[in-house]
């Protein structure tokens, strides 16, 4: 099949969150299966044109946008069998992927620019990701005649909490009718809702989350619309790039290791303790956190439970940024706990991988989690996750105490500090126990296959279903 992706971010070009890992890996996995794949991505100001050999000369189009036309160029590069088109316009690409005052307009223009570039030779499938690419779906869905008649649309929800709600005037600019949907407020456009309503297939990033978003607790106000489209809703758990995340070949870590010989992990733990100014103690359970310090990620539970964890003899390494009030609390923790806690505000890819390799356990107490990649990466490095049993975390992490033979982590169901503390205590107890149980648990986690291979085959089947539905 000829497949087109559209996303706001994709590794290694621009990365803010998990969407970048998906958009940066799934296209390559599909190309390996023999499909013709193109990825459209805004040419953000942070993308290193020299590093990625982005050509200075490229095809140019005059893209209609409201009453005017905008000059857009389309330089492209190739990576692992995938053509990557970097949509270039001063009105689209900025120094920040998200957080500009005109995000609604620049991503609407991005959608229209991708649509215009596809008109001459539409693909079999257009796969749009999250609200930033959402308006591309109704643009394609309305183009049922001529060369578009066979093009199916797939829309993936990575996080339903972010829907891109904006003024309805954006619809006329992008070239869509202004008819109001029931889930929209007066004079409002909800890009994500419009993609959900018009896509041939709506997917999300785990089967558990696909069920959760049908409920008021997780549906973010769109549960009614999603229930209407339940027959077109699918869930496919994400994979990870196992070449990037590979303790046997990772250039960021002090010592390399694999499931057959995990001895290098102890050296990585010591190196992480030294780097972070922690007490070098092989018996102290070392917990890692890599992620945003926001409510969705359970920062309230993490903040409440950190003193308990440290009082029990654990150590904690935290890499992330987020809510300023929580950042202040964690800075105070770092001053108070000295050689037990290392905090780094911001993001550093190399440090993240040293945390995955050097930590014994990985904390993900997310309030909700569509899929989660941290637990999958931690498996790869033999670092055992402690998670809230929700969304993709519940789908991928099996509690050791509930399933001793197949367990690969520790989980808690009730979103309370007491439940999180209990899971932490159970994890520390298992780590400190003598015998072969912990090394066996590490090996079991490392031997699991969370590459994109299996998920890519499921997506290919999903595309075939979308094409069939489009043609019927």
N, C-alpha and C positions, 0 to 999 in steps of 0.2 A: 504494500500500500504506500501511497504518497501521503505523508503525515506532516502537518504543520503545528508547531507549538508556539504559544505566545505567553510570555511571562514578564513580570517586572524585574526579576533578578534570576541569575543563574551562575553557579560556580563554574569556572574560577573567575569569571569576568566581574561580577558584582554579587556580593553576598551579605545579606542582613540576617536571614533566618533559614528555616528548614526548606522553604520554597526553593531557595537557590540550590540546595543539594538535590532536590527532585528534578528541577529543570536542567540541572547540570549533569545528571547521570542517566535518567530514564531515556532521553533521546539516543544516547550512545548505546544503551542496551537494546533498544529497538532496531538501531542500525545494524548491530551485530546479528540480529535475527533476519536481516535481509531487506528491511524496509527503507524507503527513501524518506529521510527525516530532515526537516528544516526548523530551526529555532529562531524566532523573532524576539529581540531584546532591545530595550532602549539603550542608546549609546550614552550612558551616564558619564558625567565629568570625571568620576573616579576611575573609570576604565582606562588602563594603561595601554594607549594605542601602540606604543613601540613594542611593549612586551608581547602583545597579541598580534602584531603585524597587521593592524587595521589599515587598509589602503586609504591613501589621501583622496583618490579619485573613485567615484562610485556613481551608479545610476541615480538619477534625480527625478522626482515626481512633484507635480503641483497638486497637493491634496486638498479637496474641498473641506472646509471646516466653518460652518455657519455661513455668513454672507461673504466670506473671504476665501482665499486659497493660501496654503502654507507650503513653502518649499521644504521638501524632505528628501534626504539622500539615504541610500541603502548600501553602505559598504558591507562586505561579507568576508568571513574567514571560514576555514574548515578545521574541525577538530574531531578526531576519532570517527570519521565517516559521517559526521553531521555538518550540514551547512548552517552557519550562525550568521544571521542578518542583524546588524546593529543599526536600528532605526535612529537616524541622526537629524536633530533639529534643535535649535536653541530653545524652542518652546517645550521640548520633551526632556532632553538630557540635562541633568543638574548635578551638583556635587553631592546631593543626598538622594538616595533611592526613594525614600519616603519622608514626609514631614514638611514639604513645601506648601505654601498657602494655596497654590493652584493645582494641587495633585489631581483633583477631579478633572480639570480641563486638559492637563498634559497627558493623562492616561487615556482620556477620551480621544484625544488626537492620536495617540499611539495606536489605539484600536482602529481608527479610521485609516491611518497610514498603512497598517498591515493589510487591511481589507483591500485598499487600492492596489497594493503590490501583488495581491493574489488574483485580481480580477481576470487577467489575461489567461492564466492557467491554474484554475482552482485545484486544490488537492482532494484526495478522497476524504480526509478527516482534518478538521480544525480543532485543536485541543487547547482551550484557553484555561488559564489558572488564576483563581482568586479575582477579587473585584477589579483589579487594575486592568485586566484583559477581558472583563466580563462583557462589555458592550460589543465586542467583536462577535459574540454568539448571536444576538438578535440581528446584527447586520447580515451575517451569513444566512441565518434561518429565514429571513425575509426575501432573500435572493434565490427564489426557487426555480426561476426560469433560466434558459440558456445554458452557459457553461457551468453554472452553480447547481444545476438540478441534482447532481449526484453527491454533492459535498455534505457530509454529515458533521455534526458538532458534538463535542464532548466538553463539559465544563466541570472542572475539579475544584471542590471546596477544600482549601487547606486550613482555614480557620473562619468559621461562620460568624465570629464576633466582629469581624471587620468587613463591612458590606459596601463601603464607599458612598453612603447616602449623601446626596447633594441636591442642588436646585434643578428643577425639571427643565430649565432652559438648556441644559447640556444636551438634551435629546435632539433638539433642532440643530445644534452645532454639529453633532456627529452624523445626522441624517436619519434619525428615527422618529416615528410619530410620538406625540406627546400624551397619548391616551394613558390615563392613570391606572396603576394596579391597586388592588384592594389593600395590599400591605404597605403602600406608600402614603405618606402624609400629604396634606395639601401642598401643591406646587413642589413636590419632591420627586427625585429619581433615585431608585435603589438599583445600582448596576448589578449587584449579585442576584437580587430577586429576579431581574429581567433575564439574566442568563439561566437561572434555574427554570424559569417558566418556558423558555424557548429551546433549550438544548435537547438534542436527540437522546443523549445520556447525561445524567448528572452523577458524578462520582465523588467520593471523598476518600481519605487516606487510611481508613481502617474499617473493617466490617462493623466493629463495635460502635464507632462514631457515627456510621451511617444509620444505626438504630437509635442512638442517643439523640440525634438532632431532630427526630420526629416528636420529641417530648418538649413540654414547656421549659423544663430545667435546662436543656441544652440547645433549644431551637432558636434562641435569640430573636423571637418574634416572627420567624419564618417557618415555624413547625407546621402550620396549616398548609402553606404552599408546598412544603416538602412532602406532606402526607398525600396531597393531590397528585404528586409526581412519584409516589413511592414505587410504582411499577417500573420507572426509568432510573431509579436510584441504586447505585452500586457502591461497595466499599472494597478497596484494594490496599493492603498495607504497604507502606513504603519500604524500599530497600536502602542500602548504603553503598557507596563506592568502595569496594573492598581492596582496590589498589591504593587509594589514598589512605584509608584506615586499615593498616596492616602492620601489626607489631613486629613481623618478621622482616620488614623492609622500610620501616618508618625512619626517615632521616632526622626527625625532630627529637627523638628520644635517646637516652643515654646508652641503653642496651637493648638489643633486639631479642625476640623470643617468639615461640609459637606454642600450640597446644601440646606438642610432643615434648617440648623442653621449656618449661616456664621459669627457669632459674633467672633469666634476665629481668623478670618483673621486680624482684627484690632490689636489684641495682637501680631500676627506674624509680622505685619508691624512695630509696635513700637519696638519689639525685634530686628528686622533687622536694624532699624535706630540707635538703641543703639549700636549694635555690630559694625556697620560701622562708628560710630562717626558722624552720620548725626544729624541735628536738629530734635528733636522729634516733629513732626507736623502732626497730622492726616489729615489735609486738604491739605497738599502738595502732588500732584500726584507723586507717587514713581514709576519710570520706572526701569525695570530689563533687563539686557543683560547677557546671558550665551552662549558662543560660541567662535569660533576662530576669532581672529582679523586679517582677511585676506580679500582680495578683493571680493572673492565669497560671503562672508557674509555681504557685503555692509559696510565694515569698513570706506570707504571713505565718504559715506553719514552720517554714525554715527558720525564720527569725525567732519564733517562740521556742523551738526545739534545740537550737544551737547551744545554749548554755547547758542543757541536759546532756547533750552528746559530749561536750567538752569535759563536763564534770565526771562523766563515766570513763574518762581516759582516752577518748577519741581525739583525733586531729581533723582539721577541716581546711580544705583549699577551695576558695570560691573565685570564679572568674565570671564577670558579667556586669551589666549596668541596667538601669531602669528607673523606677520611681525614686525621685530625689529624697523623699522622706525615709525610704528604706536604705538608700545609699548612706545617709547620715548615720542611721542606726548601725550599719555594718562597719562603718569607719570607727565608730565607738567600740564595737566588738573587737576590731583589730588592735586598737590601742590597749584594751583591757586584757585580752587573752594572749598577747605576745607570742610565745613559741608554740602555741597550740593552733593558731588560726592565721592563715595567709589570705589576704583579700587583694584582688586585682580588679579595679573598675575599668570596664571597657571590654574589648575583644582582641585576642591574639591567637591566631590559628595554631601556631607552633606550641604555645603554652597549653592550649586546649588539649592537644594530643599528648603532651607530657603529663597532664592531669589524668587523662584516660589510662595511660600506661602505668603511672606511678601510684594511683589510688587503689585501695583495696575494694572500696564500695563507692557507689555513685547515687546521689540523691536526686529524685524527681517527684516531689510531692504535689504535682500539678493539680489545680482545682478542676480543670478539664484539659484534655490533651488529644487532639484529633488523631495523631499517630505517635509523634515523638521519635526523634532520631538518637537522642543521647543514650537511651537504654540499648539500642541496637549497636551503637559504636562501643559502648562499655562491654557488651558481650564479646565483641571482637578482641578486646584487650584483656579479657579475663577479669574484668572489674565488675563486681556483682551489684546490680541495681536494687535500690529500695524505692518503691513507687506507690503512688495512689492508684488503686485499681479502677481506672477510668479510661475510656477511649482506647487508643492504640496501646497504652501501657498495660491495660487488662488483657488485651489480645496477645501480647508478646511475652509478658513476664508471668511465670508460674511460681507461686510461692513454695519455697523449699519445705516449709513445715506442713503445708497442705498436700504436697506431692513430692515426697522425698526422692523418688526414683527419677522424676522428670523435672523437678524444680530447678529454676535458673536465677532466682532472685527472691526478694522479700516484698510483700505488698500489704496494704491496709485498705479497707473498704470505706469506713466512716471518715469523713473529712474533718478530723479533730486532732488537736495537739496530742491528746492521750494516745490515739491510735497510731499516729506517726512515731511517737516516742517508743511505743511497744514494738513497732517494726524495727526501729533502730536498735533497741535492746536485743531483739532476737538475732539481728544480723551480727552485732558485736559478739554475742555469745557463740554463734556458729564460727566466727572468725577465730576466736580465742580457744576453741575446743581442740584438744589434741587429736591426732590421728589423720587419716587420709580424706576425711569428708570434705574439707575446704579445698584442697588441691583437686579433688574429683569434681567438685562444683565448678571450679575455674575452667577445667578442661571441657566439661559439658557445655558451658556457655560459649567457649571459644570455638567449639566444633559445630555450632549451629550455623546454618547458611542463611544470612540475611542480605545477600547480594541482590542486585536488581534482576537477575536472570529469571527467577520464577515470576516476579511481579510484572516484568516486561511481557511475558507470554500471556498473562491475564489481561494486560492492557490491549495487546493485539487482538485477543478474542473480544474484548469490549468494543474495539473499533469496528470489528466485523459486524457486531450486533447493531451498532449505531448506523452503519451504512445500510444494513437491511431495513432498519426502521425508517430511515430517510427515504428509501426507495418504495416502501409499502404505501 
